[in-house]
Amino acid sequence: MVKHMIIWKMKDEAADKAATAQKIKVALEGLVGKIDGLLEMHILTECYACSAGDVMMDSAFADFAALEAYQKHPLHVEIADGMVRPVMCQRLSFDYEA
């Protein structure tokens, strides 16, 4: 299994950050069962003020090939390009074998 984690920082000018983060959460978590090899998707939006980011993704894939396929999958690309990238100013990722 491969774990894929991301921490995003939202742009200061992003409108209604809480509602936007919730929409992203619903959209990304909704990909489970629709993309082969995507085993788990958890989007965390509630954090302490001292946190470096605003939204965190904790996901699991069957293997590295499944992660690579997910990153190019049209359903993921639609959410990433349409919802996530327009409101984020920073992205840190960490991938590892679990």
Biotite code that builds the C-alpha atoms (Angstrom):
import biotite.structure as struc

atoms = struc.array([
    struc.Atom([0.000, 0.000, 0.000], chain_id="A", res_id=1, res_name="MET", atom_name="CA", element="C"),
    struc.Atom([1.172, 3.540, -0.777], chain_id="A", res_id=2, res_name="VAL", atom_name="CA", element="C"),
    struc.Atom([0.165, 6.502, 1.370], chain_id="A", res_id=3, res_name="LYS", atom_name="CA", element="C"),
    struc.Atom([-0.201, 9.893, -0.325], chain_id="A", res_id=4, res_name="HIS", atom_name="CA", element="C"),
    struc.Atom([-0.488, 12.883, 1.975], chain_id="A", res_id=5, res_name="MET", atom_name="CA", element="C"),
    struc.Atom([-0.873, 16.540, 1.046], chain_id="A", res_id=6, res_name="ILE", atom_name="CA", element="C"),
    struc.Atom([-1.097, 19.725, 3.075], chain_id="A", res_id=7, res_name="ILE", atom_name="CA", element="C"),
    struc.Atom([-2.528, 22.753, 1.295], chain_id="A", res_id=8, res_name="TRP", atom_name="CA", element="C"),
    struc.Atom([-2.495, 26.395, 2.317], chain_id="A", res_id=9, res_name="LYS", atom_name="CA", element="C"),
    struc.Atom([-5.416, 28.420, 1.005], chain_id="A", res_id=10, res_name="MET", atom_name="CA", element="C"),
    struc.Atom([-4.959, 31.799, -0.632], chain_id="A", res_id=11, res_name="LYS", atom_name="CA", element="C"),
    struc.Atom([-5.754, 34.712, 1.678], chain_id="A", res_id=12, res_name="ASP", atom_name="CA", element="C"),
    struc.Atom([-8.298, 35.983, -0.830], chain_id="A", res_id=13, res_name="GLU", atom_name="CA", element="C"),
    struc.Atom([-10.155, 32.649, -1.055], chain_id="A", res_id=14, res_name="ALA", atom_name="CA", element="C"),
    struc.Atom([-13.833, 33.292, -0.369], chain_id="A", res_id=15, res_name="ALA", atom_name="CA", element="C"),
    struc.Atom([-15.529, 31.474, 2.518], chain_id="A", res_id=16, res_name="ASP", atom_name="CA", element="C"),
    struc.Atom([-12.615, 29.168, 3.309], chain_id="A", res_id=17, res_name="LYS", atom_name="CA", element="C"),
    struc.Atom([-14.643, 26.807, 5.514], chain_id="A", res_id=18, res_name="ALA", atom_name="CA", element="C"),
    struc.Atom([-17.320, 26.210, 2.864], chain_id="A", res_id=19, res_name="ALA", atom_name="CA", element="C"),
    struc.Atom([-14.719, 25.838, 0.119], chain_id="A", res_id=20, res_name="THR", atom_name="CA", element="C"),
    struc.Atom([-12.723, 23.323, 2.172], chain_id="A", res_id=21, res_name="ALA", atom_name="CA", element="C"),
    struc.Atom([-15.928, 21.336, 2.830], chain_id="A", res_id=22, res_name="GLN", atom_name="CA", element="C"),
    struc.Atom([-16.746, 21.199, -0.902], chain_id="A", res_id=23, res_name="LYS", atom_name="CA", element="C"),
    struc.Atom([-13.229, 19.948, -1.636], chain_id="A", res_id=24, res_name="ILE", atom_name="CA", element="C"),
    struc.Atom([-13.579, 17.335, 1.120], chain_id="A", res_id=25, res_name="LYS", atom_name="CA", element="C"),
    struc.Atom([-16.851, 15.987, -0.286], chain_id="A", res_id=26, res_name="VAL", atom_name="CA", element="C"),
    struc.Atom([-15.539, 15.926, -3.858], chain_id="A", res_id=27, res_name="ALA", atom_name="CA", element="C"),
    struc.Atom([-12.235, 14.173, -3.115], chain_id="A", res_id=28, res_name="LEU", atom_name="CA", element="C"),
    struc.Atom([-13.665, 11.669, -0.632], chain_id="A", res_id=29, res_name="GLU", atom_name="CA", element="C"),
    struc.Atom([-16.314, 10.881, -3.239], chain_id="A", res_id=30, res_name="GLY", atom_name="CA", element="C"),
    struc.Atom([-13.634, 9.486, -5.551], chain_id="A", res_id=31, res_name="LEU", atom_name="CA", element="C"),
    struc.Atom([-13.286, 6.304, -3.475], chain_id="A", res_id=32, res_name="VAL", atom_name="CA", element="C"),
    struc.Atom([-14.921, 3.497, -5.422], chain_id="A", res_id=33, res_name="GLY", atom_name="CA", element="C"),
    struc.Atom([-14.728, 5.454, -8.676], chain_id="A", res_id=34, res_name="LYS", atom_name="CA", element="C"),
    struc.Atom([-10.969, 5.193, -9.329], chain_id="A", res_id=35, res_name="ILE", atom_name="CA", element="C"),
    struc.Atom([-9.274, 1.788, -9.392], chain_id="A", res_id=36, res_name="ASP", atom_name="CA", element="C"),
    struc.Atom([-6.601, 1.391, -6.735], chain_id="A", res_id=37, res_name="GLY", atom_name="CA", element="C"),
    struc.Atom([-7.780, 4.309, -4.575], chain_id="A", res_id=38, res_name="LEU", atom_name="CA", element="C"),
    struc.Atom([-8.385, 2.582, -1.241], chain_id="A", res_id=39, res_name="LEU", atom_name="CA", element="C"),
    struc.Atom([-8.966, 5.453, 1.192], chain_id="A", res_id=40, res_name="GLU", atom_name="CA", element="C"),
    struc.Atom([-9.382, 9.220, 1.072], chain_id="A", res_id=41, res_name="MET", atom_name="CA", element="C"),
    struc.Atom([-9.665, 11.391, 4.168], chain_id="A", res_id=42, res_name="HIS", atom_name="CA", element="C"),
    struc.Atom([-9.734, 15.163, 3.931], chain_id="A", res_id=43, res_name="ILE", atom_name="CA", element="C"),
    struc.Atom([-9.157, 17.038, 7.178], chain_id="A", res_id=44, res_name="LEU", atom_name="CA", element="C"),
    struc.Atom([-10.375, 20.622, 7.420], chain_id="A", res_id=45, res_name="THR", atom_name="CA", element="C"),
    struc.Atom([-10.457, 21.252, 11.164], chain_id="A", res_id=46, res_name="GLU", atom_name="CA", element="C"),
    struc.Atom([-7.051, 22.215, 12.559], chain_id="A", res_id=47, res_name="CYS", atom_name="CA", element="C"),
    struc.Atom([-5.462, 24.319, 15.255], chain_id="A", res_id=48, res_name="TYR", atom_name="CA", element="C"),
    struc.Atom([-4.479, 27.889, 14.391], chain_id="A", res_id=49, res_name="ALA", atom_name="CA", element="C"),
    struc.Atom([-0.801, 26.949, 14.791], chain_id="A", res_id=50, res_name="CYS", atom_name="CA", element="C"),
    struc.Atom([-1.047, 24.521, 11.831], chain_id="A", res_id=51, res_name="SER", atom_name="CA", element="C"),
    struc.Atom([0.985, 25.322, 8.729], chain_id="A", res_id=52, res_name="ALA", atom_name="CA", element="C"),
    struc.Atom([-1.848, 24.434, 6.356], chain_id="A", res_id=53, res_name="GLY", atom_name="CA", element="C"),
    struc.Atom([-5.606, 24.697, 6.023], chain_id="A", res_id=54, res_name="ASP", atom_name="CA", element="C"),
    struc.Atom([-6.554, 21.386, 4.398], chain_id="A", res_id=55, res_name="VAL", atom_name="CA", element="C"),
    struc.Atom([-4.877, 17.991, 4.630], chain_id="A", res_id=56, res_name="MET", atom_name="CA", element="C"),
    struc.Atom([-5.388, 14.933, 2.453], chain_id="A", res_id=57, res_name="MET", atom_name="CA", element="C"),
    struc.Atom([-4.548, 11.481, 3.801], chain_id="A", res_id=58, res_name="ASP", atom_name="CA", element="C"),
    struc.Atom([-5.072, 8.855, 1.110], chain_id="A", res_id=59, res_name="SER", atom_name="CA", element="C"),
    struc.Atom([-4.072, 5.265, 0.414], chain_id="A", res_id=60, res_name="ALA", atom_name="CA", element="C"),
    struc.Atom([-3.494, 3.451, -2.868], chain_id="A", res_id=61, res_name="PHE", atom_name="CA", element="C"),
    struc.Atom([-3.010, -0.203, -3.726], chain_id="A", res_id=62, res_name="ALA", atom_name="CA", element="C"),
    struc.Atom([0.474, 0.530, -5.106], chain_id="A", res_id=63, res_name="ASP", atom_name="CA", element="C"),
    struc.Atom([2.550, 3.287, -6.708], chain_id="A", res_id=64, res_name="PHE", atom_name="CA", element="C"),
    struc.Atom([1.099, 2.555, -10.153], chain_id="A", res_id=65, res_name="ALA", atom_name="CA", element="C"),
    struc.Atom([-2.390, 3.196, -8.754], chain_id="A", res_id=66, res_name="ALA", atom_name="CA", element="C"),
    struc.Atom([-1.231, 6.555, -7.356], chain_id="A", res_id=67, res_name="LEU", atom_name="CA", element="C"),
    struc.Atom([0.226, 7.530, -10.733], chain_id="A", res_id=68, res_name="GLU", atom_name="CA", element="C"),
    struc.Atom([-2.995, 6.511, -12.496], chain_id="A", res_id=69, res_name="ALA", atom_name="CA", element="C"),
    struc.Atom([-5.075, 8.507, -9.980], chain_id="A", res_id=70, res_name="TYR", atom_name="CA", element="C"),
    struc.Atom([-3.058, 11.664, -10.623], chain_id="A", res_id=71, res_name="GLN", atom_name="CA", element="C"),
    struc.Atom([-3.946, 11.488, -14.343], chain_id="A", res_id=72, res_name="LYS", atom_name="CA", element="C"),
    struc.Atom([-7.514, 10.214, -13.928], chain_id="A", res_id=73, res_name="HIS", atom_name="CA", element="C"),
    struc.Atom([-10.095, 12.620, -15.432], chain_id="A", res_id=74, res_name="PRO", atom_name="CA", element="C"),
    struc.Atom([-12.259, 12.630, -12.281], chain_id="A", res_id=75, res_name="LEU", atom_name="CA", element="C"),
    struc.Atom([-9.291, 13.641, -10.127], chain_id="A", res_id=76, res_name="HIS", atom_name="CA", element="C"),
    struc.Atom([-8.000, 16.186, -12.658], chain_id="A", res_id=77, res_name="VAL", atom_name="CA", element="C"),
    struc.Atom([-11.448, 17.814, -12.825], chain_id="A", res_id=78, res_name="GLU", atom_name="CA", element="C"),
    struc.Atom([-11.487, 18.354, -9.043], chain_id="A", res_id=79, res_name="ILE", atom_name="CA", element="C"),
    struc.Atom([-7.823, 19.359, -8.824], chain_id="A", res_id=80, res_name="ALA", atom_name="CA", element="C"),
    struc.Atom([-8.050, 21.890, -11.660], chain_id="A", res_id=81, res_name="ASP", atom_name="CA", element="C"),
    struc.Atom([-11.580, 23.100, -10.961], chain_id="A", res_id=82, res_name="GLY", atom_name="CA", element="C"),
    struc.Atom([-11.742, 23.243, -7.175], chain_id="A", res_id=83, res_name="MET", atom_name="CA", element="C"),
    struc.Atom([-8.378, 22.800, -5.476], chain_id="A", res_id=84, res_name="VAL", atom_name="CA", element="C"),
    struc.Atom([-5.699, 24.636, -7.456], chain_id="A", res_id=85, res_name="ARG", atom_name="CA", element="C"),
    struc.Atom([-7.692, 27.870, -7.905], chain_id="A", res_id=86, res_name="PRO", atom_name="CA", element="C"),
    struc.Atom([-7.922, 28.439, -4.121], chain_id="A", res_id=87, res_name="VAL", atom_name="CA", element="C"),
    struc.Atom([-4.580, 27.080, -2.904], chain_id="A", res_id=88, res_name="MET", atom_name="CA", element="C"),
    struc.Atom([-1.277, 28.937, -2.786], chain_id="A", res_id=89, res_name="CYS", atom_name="CA", element="C"),
    struc.Atom([0.939, 26.205, -1.346], chain_id="A", res_id=90, res_name="GLN", atom_name="CA", element="C"),
    struc.Atom([1.103, 22.414, -1.562], chain_id="A", res_id=91, res_name="ARG", atom_name="CA", element="C"),
    struc.Atom([3.358, 19.979, 0.260], chain_id="A", res_id=92, res_name="LEU", atom_name="CA", element="C"),
    struc.Atom([3.162, 16.257, -0.415], chain_id="A", res_id=93, res_name="SER", atom_name="CA", element="C"),
    struc.Atom([4.623, 13.140, 1.143], chain_id="A", res_id=94, res_name="PHE", atom_name="CA", element="C"),
    struc.Atom([4.338, 9.669, -0.408], chain_id="A", res_id=95, res_name="ASP", atom_name="CA", element="C"),
    struc.Atom([5.527, 6.467, 1.244], chain_id="A", res_id=96, res_name="TYR", atom_name="CA", element="C"),
    struc.Atom([5.117, 2.696, 1.295], chain_id="A", res_id=97, res_name="GLU", atom_name="CA", element="C"),
    struc.Atom([2.989, 1.571, 4.236], chain_id="A", res_id=98, res_name="ALA", atom_name="CA", element="C"),
])
